[in-house]
């Protein structure tokens, strides 16, 4: 299964060879940098990808700047996600394999902005993605979309903590992580529940704080 149609390309061996437990962060701006810091804080190795070459990246982060991600694919035989990117300086194309992927490219104005993900993976309903906690798609447990529907910028650190704790649990206690993923995505799979879904952008401050506290408790923090 691929997460979006991928045209045949000539791929070269990657020079970075990530660890099997590493995660990729696509987009290393404000949200991506927060995700990279949070993953590092729980001991999850992570590599960032960003089209820009002059961003101020976190000092201890490994970021492939000037790299445009053109495909994210599910690699079933090794239980990984393949991230294919193009080096905008050399035009070289390479693929690396990760335990999970965080897409943090910013709020979507048009679905075509994420050409490497299809509408099914984005869980599009009514013309826009429907994501649990505005981050999790029900169609893949190791793919997280941070901020593509807006999210809560004032809770970015908490959102990143949830991502990092979830990534850690996927590695150390996958049953707990997958149970959490199923629970929060359940309402998204019922179209009748969408109108009263607690993950709407207009949840109250108290609701948001309660959701974050419940999530962190569910993930063992």
MIDOSE-1310 file (N, C-alpha, C; in nm, 2 decimals, decimal comma, always signed):
residues 221
xxxx	+0,08/-0,12/+0,00/+0,00/+0,00/+0,00/+0,09/+0,12/+0,00; +0,05/+0,22/-0,08/+0,12/+0,35/-0,08/+0,03/+0,45/-0,03; +0,08/+0,55/+0,04/+0,00/+0,66/+0,09/-0,04/+0,76/-0,01; +0,02/+0,75/-0,13/-0,03/+0,84/-0,24/+0,04/+0,78/-0,36
xxxx	-0,02/+0,80/-0,48/+0,04/+0,74/-0,60/+0,18/+0,80/-0,62; +0,28/+0,71/-0,65/+0,42/+0,74/-0,66/+0,47/+0,71/-0,80; +0,51/+0,81/-0,87/+0,57/+0,79/-1,00/+0,70/+0,72/-0,99; +0,74/+0,63/-1,09/+0,87/+0,56/-1,08/+0,98/+0,67/-1,08
xxxx	+1,08/+0,65/-0,99/+1,19/+0,74/-0,99/+1,32/+0,66/-0,96; +1,43/+0,71/-1,01/+1,56/+0,65/-0,98/+1,61/+0,70/-0,85; +1,61/+0,60/-0,75/+1,65/+0,64/-0,62/+1,79/+0,60/-0,59; +1,86/+0,68/-0,51/+2,00/+0,65/-0,47/+2,00/+0,61/-0,33
xxxx	+2,10/+0,53/-0,29/+2,11/+0,50/-0,14/+2,13/+0,63/-0,06; +2,06/+0,63/+0,05/+2,06/+0,75/+0,13/+2,19/+0,75/+0,22; +2,25/+0,87/+0,24/+2,37/+0,88/+0,32/+2,35/+0,87/+0,47; +2,22/+0,88/+0,51/+2,20/+0,89/+0,66/+2,16/+0,76/+0,73
xxxx	+2,10/+0,67/+0,66/+2,07/+0,54/+0,72/+2,01/+0,55/+0,86; +1,89/+0,59/+0,88/+1,83/+0,61/+1,01/+1,82/+0,48/+1,09; +1,82/+0,49/+1,22/+1,80/+0,37/+1,31/+1,66/+0,32/+1,29; +1,64/+0,19/+1,31/+1,50/+0,13/+1,29/+1,39/+0,20/+1,37
xxxx	+1,43/+0,25/+1,49/+1,33/+0,32/+1,57/+1,31/+0,47/+1,55; +1,38/+0,52/+1,45/+1,38/+0,66/+1,42/+1,25/+0,71/+1,36; +1,21/+0,83/+1,38/+1,10/+0,89/+1,32/+1,14/+1,00/+1,22; +1,06/+1,03/+1,12/+1,08/+1,15/+1,03/+0,99/+1,26/+1,07
xxxx	+1,03/+1,38/+1,06/+0,95/+1,50/+1,08/+0,96/+1,58/+0,95; +0,84/+1,58/+0,87/+0,84/+1,65/+0,75/+0,80/+1,80/+0,77; +0,89/+1,89/+0,75/+0,86/+2,03/+0,79/+0,93/+2,06/+0,92; +1,03/+2,15/+0,92/+1,11/+2,18/+1,04/+1,09/+2,32/+1,09
xxxx	+0,97/+2,38/+1,06/+0,94/+2,51/+1,11/+0,91/+2,51/+1,26; +0,82/+2,60/+1,30/+0,78/+2,60/+1,44/+0,73/+2,47/+1,50; +0,63/+2,41/+1,43/+0,57/+2,29/+1,48/+0,67/+2,17/+1,46; +0,74/+2,16/+1,35/+0,83/+2,06/+1,33/+0,95/+2,06/+1,43
xxxx	+1,00/+2,18/+1,46/+1,11/+2,19/+1,55/+1,06/+2,15/+1,69; +0,94/+2,18/+1,73/+0,88/+2,14/+1,86/+0,87/+1,99/+1,86; +0,83/+1,92/+1,75/+0,82/+1,78/+1,75/+0,96/+1,71/+1,76; +1,06/+1,77/+1,69/+1,19/+1,72/+1,70/+1,25/+1,72/+1,84
xxxx	+1,23/+1,84/+1,91/+1,27/+1,85/+2,05/+1,20/+1,75/+2,14; +1,07/+1,73/+2,12/+1,00/+1,64/+2,21/+1,04/+1,50/+2,19; +1,06/+1,46/+2,06/+1,10/+1,32/+2,04/+1,24/+1,30/+2,10; +1,33/+1,39/+2,08/+1,46/+1,38/+2,14/+1,46/+1,37/+2,29
xxxx	+1,36/+1,44/+2,35/+1,35/+1,44/+2,50/+1,32/+1,30/+2,56; +1,25/+1,22/+2,48/+1,21/+1,08/+2,52/+1,30/+0,98/+2,46; +1,41/+1,02/+2,40/+1,51/+0,92/+2,34/+1,47/+0,86/+2,21; +1,38/+0,92/+2,14/+1,34/+0,88/+2,00/+1,43/+0,95/+1,90
xxxx	+1,52/+0,88/+1,82/+1,59/+0,95/+1,72/+1,50/+1,00/+1,61; +1,52/+1,12/+1,56/+1,43/+1,18/+1,46/+1,52/+1,26/+1,36; +1,47/+1,26/+1,24/+1,54/+1,34/+1,13/+1,43/+1,42/+1,06; +1,46/+1,55/+1,05/+1,37/+1,65/+0,99/+1,40/+1,66/+0,84
xxxx	+1,29/+1,70/+0,77/+1,30/+1,73/+0,63/+1,24/+1,87/+0,61; +1,31/+1,96/+0,53/+1,25/+2,09/+0,50/+1,30/+2,14/+0,37; +1,21/+2,20/+0,30/+1,25/+2,26/+0,17/+1,34/+2,38/+0,18; +1,33/+2,45/+0,29/+1,41/+2,57/+0,31/+1,55/+2,54/+0,36
xxxx	+1,65/+2,62/+0,32/+1,79/+2,59/+0,36/+1,84/+2,69/+0,46; +1,76/+2,79/+0,50/+1,81/+2,89/+0,60/+1,73/+2,90/+0,72; +1,66/+2,80/+0,77/+1,58/+2,80/+0,89/+1,68/+2,78/+1,01; +1,64/+2,83/+1,13/+1,71/+2,81/+1,25/+1,67/+2,69/+1,32
xxxx	+1,73/+2,58/+1,28/+1,69/+2,45/+1,33/+1,74/+2,42/+1,48; +1,67/+2,34/+1,56/+1,72/+2,31/+1,69/+1,87/+2,26/+1,68; +1,95/+2,30/+1,77/+2,09/+2,28/+1,76/+2,13/+2,13/+1,76; +2,06/+2,04/+1,83/+2,09/+1,90/+1,84/+2,01/+1,82/+1,74
xxxx	+1,94/+1,88/+1,65/+1,86/+1,80/+1,55/+1,93/+1,78/+1,42; +1,90/+1,66/+1,36/+1,95/+1,63/+1,23/+1,84/+1,66/+1,13; +1,86/+1,76/+1,05/+1,76/+1,81/+0,96/+1,82/+1,81/+0,82; +1,75/+1,75/+0,72/+1,79/+1,75/+0,58/+1,73/+1,88/+0,52
xxxx	+1,80/+1,99/+0,53/+1,74/+2,11/+0,47/+1,76/+2,11/+0,32; +1,67/+2,18/+0,25/+1,68/+2,18/+0,11/+1,63/+2,05/+0,05; +1,55/+1,98/+0,12/+1,49/+1,85/+0,07/+1,34/+1,86/+0,06; +1,29/+1,82/-0,05/+1,15/+1,82/-0,08/+1,10/+1,68/-0,07
xxxx	+1,01/+1,65/+0,02/+0,95/+1,52/+0,03/+0,85/+1,50/-0,08; +0,87/+1,39/-0,16/+0,78/+1,36/-0,27/+0,70/+1,24/-0,26; +0,73/+1,16/-0,16/+0,65/+1,03/-0,14/+0,66/+0,98/+0,01; +0,55/+0,94/+0,06/+0,55/+0,86/+0,19/+0,48/+0,73/+0,16
xxxx	+0,55/+0,62/+0,18/+0,50/+0,49/+0,14/+0,50/+0,39/+0,26; +0,39/+0,31/+0,27/+0,39/+0,21/+0,37/+0,47/+0,09/+0,32; +0,57/+0,05/+0,39/+0,65/-0,07/+0,35/+0,62/-0,19/+0,44; +0,52/-0,27/+0,39/+0,46/-0,37/+0,48/+0,56/-0,48/+0,52
xxxx	+0,66/-0,52/+0,44/+0,74/-0,63/+0,47/+0,84/-0,60/+0,58; +0,87/-0,47/+0,60/+0,96/-0,44/+0,71/+0,89/-0,35/+0,82; +0,76/-0,33/+0,80/+0,68/-0,26/+0,90/+0,74/-0,12/+0,92; +0,75/-0,05/+0,82/+0,81/+0,09/+0,82/+0,74/+0,18/+0,72
xxxx	+0,76/+0,31/+0,74/+0,72/+0,41/+0,64/+0,84/+0,46/+0,57; +0,84/+0,45/+0,43/+0,94/+0,50/+0,35/+0,92/+0,65/+0,31; +1,02/+0,73/+0,34/+1,01/+0,87/+0,30/+1,11/+0,90/+0,19; +1,06/+0,94/+0,07/+1,14/+0,97/-0,04/+1,15/+1,12/-0,06
xxxx	+1,27/+1,17/-0,07/+1,29/+1,32/-0,09/+1,38/+1,35/-0,20; +1,37/+1,47/-0,25/+1,45/+1,52/-0,36/+1,54/+1,63/-0,30; +1,67/+1,62/-0,32/+1,76/+1,73/-0,28/+1,75/+1,84/-0,38; +1,70/+1,95/-0,34/+1,68/+2,06/-0,43/+1,81/+2,12/-0,49
xxxx	+1,92/+2,09/-0,43/+2,05/+2,15/-0,48/+2,11/+2,06/-0,59; +2,10/+1,93/-0,56/+2,16/+1,83/-0,65/+2,06/+1,75/-0,74; +1,93/+1,76/-0,71/+1,83/+1,69/-0,77/+1,83/+1,54/-0,75; +1,92/+1,50/-0,65/+1,93/+1,36/-0,62/+1,80/+1,31/-0,54
xxxx	+1,75/+1,19/-0,56/+1,64/+1,14/-0,50/+1,68/+1,02/-0,41; +1,64/+1,01/-0,29/+1,68/+0,90/-0,20/+1,56/+0,87/-0,11; +1,56/+0,75/-0,06/+1,45/+0,70/+0,03/+1,51/+0,65/+0,16; +1,45/+0,69/+0,27/+1,49/+0,63/+0,40/+1,36/+0,57/+0,47
xxxx	+1,39/+0,49/+0,57/+1,28/+0,41/+0,63/+1,27/+0,44/+0,78; +1,15/+0,46/+0,82/+1,13/+0,51/+0,96/+1,01/+0,43/+1,03; +1,02/+0,44/+1,16/+0,91/+0,37/+1,24/+0,79/+0,45/+1,24; +0,80/+0,58/+1,21/+0,68/+0,67/+1,21/+0,72/+0,80/+1,14
xxxx	+0,61/+0,88/+1,10/+0,63/+1,01/+1,03/+0,54/+1,11/+1,10; +0,59/+1,23/+1,13/+0,52/+1,35/+1,17/+0,52/+1,44/+1,05; +0,40/+1,48/+1,00/+0,39/+1,58/+0,89/+0,36/+1,71/+0,96; +0,45/+1,81/+0,96/+0,44/+1,94/+1,02/+0,46/+2,05/+0,93
xxxx	+0,40/+2,05/+0,81/+0,42/+2,15/+0,71/+0,34/+2,27/+0,72; +0,25/+2,28/+0,83/+0,17/+2,40/+0,85/+0,03/+2,37/+0,80; -0,06/+2,47/+0,83/-0,20/+2,46/+0,80/-0,22/+2,45/+0,65; -0,31/+2,36/+0,61/-0,34/+2,34/+0,47/-0,44/+2,44/+0,42
xxxx	-0,41/+2,50/+0,31/-0,51/+2,59/+0,24/-0,58/+2,51/+0,13; -0,50/+2,41/+0,07/-0,55/+2,33/-0,03/-0,50/+2,19/-0,01; -0,58/+2,08/-0,03/-0,53/+1,95/-0,01/-0,41/+1,91/-0,10; -0,40/+1,98/-0,21/-0,29/+1,95/-0,31/-0,15/+1,98/-0,25
xxxx	-0,15/+2,06/-0,14/-0,03/+2,09/-0,07/+0,04/+1,97/-0,01; -0,03/+1,87/+0,01/+0,03/+1,74/+0,06/+0,01/+1,64/-0,05; +0,08/+1,66/-0,16/+0,07/+1,57/-0,27/+0,12/+1,43/-0,24; +0,20/+1,41/-0,14/+0,25/+1,28/-0,11/+0,15/+1,20/-0,02
xxxx	+0,04/+1,25/+0,02/-0,06/+1,18/+0,10/-0,20/+1,19/+0,02; -0,27/+1,08/+0,02/-0,40/+1,08/-0,05/-0,51/+1,12/+0,04; -0,63/+1,14/-0,02/-0,74/+1,19/+0,06/-0,79/+1,09/+0,16; -0,77/+0,96/+0,13/-0,81/+0,86/+0,23/-0,73/+0,87/+0,35
xxxx	-0,60/+0,88/+0,34/-0,51/+0,89/+0,45/-0,54/+1,01/+0,53; -0,57/+1,12/+0,46/-0,60/+1,25/+0,53/-0,74/+1,24/+0,59; -0,82/+1,14/+0,57/-0,95/+1,12/+0,62/-1,04/+1,24/+0,59; -1,05/+1,28/+0,46/-1,12/+1,40/+0,42/-1,27/+1,37/+0,43
xxxx	-1,34/+1,47/+0,50/-1,48/+1,46/+0,51/-1,53/+1,61/+0,50; -1,62/+1,63/+0,40/-1,67/+1,77/+0,39/-1,57/+1,86/+0,33; -1,47/+1,81/+0,26/-1,37/+1,89/+0,19/-1,25/+1,92/+0,28; -1,24/+1,87/+0,40/-1,12/+1,90/+0,48/-1,09/+1,77/+0,57
xxxx	-0,96/+1,76/+0,61/-0,92/+1,65/+0,69/-0,99/+1,64/+0,82; -1,03/+1,52/+0,86/-1,09/+1,50/+1,00/-0,99/+1,42/+1,08; -0,93/+1,48/+1,18/-0,82/+1,41/+1,25/-0,85/+1,41/+1,40; -0,83/+1,30/+1,46/-0,84/+1,29/+1,61/-0,74/+1,38/+1,67
xxxx	-0,78/+1,45/+1,77/-0,69/+1,55/+1,84/-0,63/+1,64/+1,74; -0,69/+1,66/+1,62/-0,64/+1,74/+1,51/-0,50/+1,69/+1,47; -0,47/+1,57/+1,50/-0,33/+1,52/+1,46/-0,33/+1,38/+1,41; -0,42/+1,29/+1,45/-0,41/+1,15/+1,42/-0,51/+1,11/+1,32
xxxx	-0,47/+1,04/+1,21/-0,55/+0,98/+1,11/-0,59/+0,84/+1,15; -0,71/+0,80/+1,13/-0,75/+0,66/+1,16/-0,69/+0,56/+1,06; -0,63/+0,60/+0,96/-0,59/+0,51/+0,85/-0,44/+0,46/+0,86; -0,37/+0,52/+0,96/-0,23/+0,47/+0,98/-0,19/+0,51/+1,12
xxxx	-0,15/+0,42/+1,21/-0,12/+0,45/+1,35/+0,01/+0,52/+1,36; +0,10/+0,51/+1,27/+0,23/+0,58/+1,28/+0,25/+0,70/+1,19; +0,14/+0,76/+1,15/+0,14/+0,88/+1,07/+0,07/+0,99/+1,15; +0,14/+1,10/+1,18/+0,07/+1,21/+1,26/+0,08/+1,33/+1,18
xxxx	-0,03/+1,41/+1,18/-0,03/+1,53/+1,10/-0,05/+1,65/+1,20; +0,06/+1,72/+1,22/+0,07/+1,82/+1,33/+0,04/+1,96/+1,27; -0,08/+2,02/+1,29/-0,10/+2,15/+1,25/-0,16/+2,17/+1,11; -0,19/+2,06/+1,04/-0,24/+2,08/+0,91/-0,39/+2,13/+0,91
xxxx	-0,46/+2,11/+1,02/-0,59/+2,16/+1,03/-0,60/+2,28/+1,12; -0,48/+2,33/+1,16/-0,47/+2,45/+1,24/-0,41/+2,41/+1,38; -0,48/+2,32/+1,45/-0,43/+2,28/+1,58/-0,45/+2,39/+1,68; -0,38/+2,38/+1,79/-0,38/+2,48/+1,89/-0,24/+2,53/+1,92
xxxx	-0,20/+2,64/+1,86/-0,06/+2,68/+1,87/-0,02/+2,71/+2,01; -0,11/+2,75/+2,09/-0,08/+2,78/+2,23/-0,05/+2,65/+2,31; -0,09/+2,54/+2,26/-0,06/+2,41/+2,32/+0,04/+2,33/+2,25; +0,12/+2,39/+2,17/+0,21/+2,32/+2,08/+0,31/+2,23/+2,16
xxxx	+0,36/+2,28/+2,27/+0,45/+2,19/+2,35/+0,37/+2,07/+2,40; +0,24/+2,09/+2,45/+0,17/+1,97/+2,49/+0,14/+1,87/+2,38; +0,10/+1,93/+2,27/+0,08/+1,84/+2,15/+0,20/+1,76/+2,12; +0,32/+1,83/+2,12/+0,45/+1,76/+2,09/+0,48/+1,65/+2,19
xxxx	+0,44/+1,68/+2,32/+0,47/+1,58/+2,43/+0,38/+1,46/+2,40; +0,25/+1,48/+2,36/+0,17/+1,37/+2,33/+0,23/+1,28/+2,21; +0,27/+1,35/+2,11/+0,34/+1,28/+1,99/+0,46/+1,20/+2,04; +0,54/+1,26/+2,12/+0,66/+1,19/+2,17/+0,63/+1,08/+2,26
xxxx	+0,53/+1,09/+2,35/+0,49/+0,98/+2,44/+0,43/+0,87/+2,36; +0,35/+0,91/+2,26/+0,29/+0,81/+2,17/+0,39/+0,73/+2,09; +0,49/+0,80/+2,03/+0,59/+0,73/+1,96/+0,67/+0,64/+2,05; +0,70/+0,68/+2,17/+0,77/+0,60/+2,26/+0,69/+0,47/+2,30
xxxx	+0,56/+0,49/+2,32/+0,47/+0,37/+2,35/+0,46/+0,28/+2,23; +0,46/+0,33/+2,11/+0,45/+0,25/+1,99/+0,57/+0,15/+1,99; +0,68/+0,20/+2,04/+0,80/+0,12/+2,04/+0,80/+0,02/+2,16; +0,77/+0,08/+2,28/+0,79/+0,00/+2,40/+0,67/-0,08/+2,44
xxxx	+0,55/-0,03/+2,41/+0,42/-0,09/+2,45/+0,32/-0,07/+2,34; +0,34/-0,14/+2,22/+0,25/-0,11/+2,11/+0,10/-0,14/+2,14; +0,07/-0,23/+2,22/-0,07/-0,26/+2,25/-0,14/-0,14/+2,32; -0,06/-0,07/+2,41/-0,12/+0,04/+2,48/-0,13/+0,16/+2,38
xxxx	-0,03/+0,18/+2,29/-0,04/+0,29/+2,19/-0,15/+0,27/+2,09; -0,17/+0,14/+2,04/-0,27/+0,12/+1,95/-0,41/+0,12/+2,01; -0,42/+0,09/+2,14/-0,55/+0,10/+2,20/-0,59/+0,25/+2,22; -0,49/+0,33/+2,25/-0,51/+0,48/+2,25/-0,55/+0,53/+2,12
xxxx	-0,48/+0,49/+2,01/-0,51/+0,53/+1,88/-0,66/+0,49/+1,84; -0,69/+0,37/+1,86/-0,83/+0,33/+1,83/-0,93/+0,41/+1,91; -0,91/+0,43/+2,03/-1,01/+0,50/+2,12/-1,03/+0,65/+2,07; -0,92/+0,72/+2,04/-0,94/+0,86/+2,00/-1,00/+0,87/+1,86
xxxx	-0,97/+0,77/+1,78/-1,02/+0,78/+1,64/-1,16/+0,73/+1,62; -1,22/+0,66/+1,72/-1,34/+0,60/+1,71/-1,45/+0,69/+1,66; -1,46/+0,81/+1,71/-1,57/+0,90/+1,67/-1,55/+0,95/+1,53; -1,43/+0,95/+1,48/-1,40/+1,00/+1,34/-1,45/+0,89/+1,24
xxxx	-1,46/+0,77/+1,28/-1,51/+0,67/+1,19/-1,66/+0,66/+1,18; -1,73/+0,73/+1,26/-1,88/+0,74/+1,26/-1,92/+0,88/+1,21; -1,96/+0,88/+1,08/-2,00/+1,01/+1,02/-2,10/+1,08/+1,10; -2,19/+1,01/+1,17/-2,30/+1,08/+1,25/-2,24/+1,15/+1,37
xxxx	-2,12/+1,12/+1,41/-2,06/+1,18/+1,53/-1,98/+1,30/+1,49; -1,96/+1,33/+1,36/-1,86/+1,44/+1,33/-1,91/+1,57/+1,38; -2,04/+1,59/+1,38/-2,09/+1,73/+1,42/-2,07/+1,75/+1,56; -2,06/+1,65/+1,64/-2,04/+1,67/+1,79/-1,90/+1,62/+1,83
xxxx	-1,81/+1,60/+1,73/-1,68/+1,55/+1,76/-1,60/+1,65/+1,85; -1,54/+1,60/+1,97/-1,47/+1,69/+2,06/-1,34/+1,75/+2,00; -1,30/+1,70/+1,88/-1,18/+1,75/+1,82/-1,20/+1,87/+1,72; -1,32/+1,93/+1,73/-1,35/+2,05/+1,65/-1,26/+2,16/+1,69
xxxx	-1,24/+2,26/+1,60/-1,15/+2,37/+1,63/-1,21/+2,46/+1,74; -1,34/+2,45/+1,77/-1,40/+2,54/+1,87/-1,41/+2,48/+2,00; -1,34/+2,38/+2,04/-1,35/+2,32/+2,17/-1,30/+2,43/+2,27; -1,36/+2,42/+2,39/-1,32/+2,52/+2,49/-1,18/+2,50/+2,55
xxxx	-1,13/+2,60/+2,61/-1,00/+2,58/+2,68/-1,00/+2,47/+2,78; -1,11/+2,46/+2,86/-1,11/+2,36/+2,96/-1,12/+2,22/+2,89; -1,20/+2,21/+2,79/-1,20/+2,08/+2,72/-1,07/+2,04/+2,66; -1,00/+2,14/+2,60/-0,87/+2,11/+2,55/-0,77/+2,06/+2,65
xxxx	-0,77/+2,13/+2,77/-0,68/+2,09/+2,87/-0,71/+1,95/+2,93; -0,84/+1,92/+2,94/-0,88/+1,79/+2,99/-0,84/+1,68/+2,89; -0,85/+1,71/+2,76/-0,81/+1,61/+2,66/-0,66/+1,58/+2,67; -0,58/+1,69/+2,68/-0,44/+1,67/+2,69/-0,40/+1,59/+2,81
xxxx	-0,46/+1,63/+2,93/-0,43/+1,56/+3,05/-0,47/+1,41/+3,04; -0,59/+1,38/+2,98/-0,63/+1,24/+2,97/-0,54/+1,17/+2,87; -0,50/+1,23/+2,77/-0,41/+1,16/+2,67/-0,28/+1,13/+2,73; -0,22/+1,22/+2,80/-0,09/+1,20/+2,87/-0,10/+1,09/+2,97
xxxx	-0,21/+1,08/+3,04/-0,23/+0,98/+3,14/-0,25/+0,84/+3,07; -0,32/+0,84/+2,96/-0,34/+0,72/+2,89/-0,21/+0,66/+2,83; -0,12/+0,75/+2,80/+0,01/+0,71/+2,74/+0,11/+0,69/+2,85; +0,07/+0,70/+2,97/+0,17/+0,66/+3,08/+0,26/+0,77/+3,13
x	+0,22/+0,90/+3,11/+0,31/+1,00/+3,16/+0,26/+1,05/+3,30
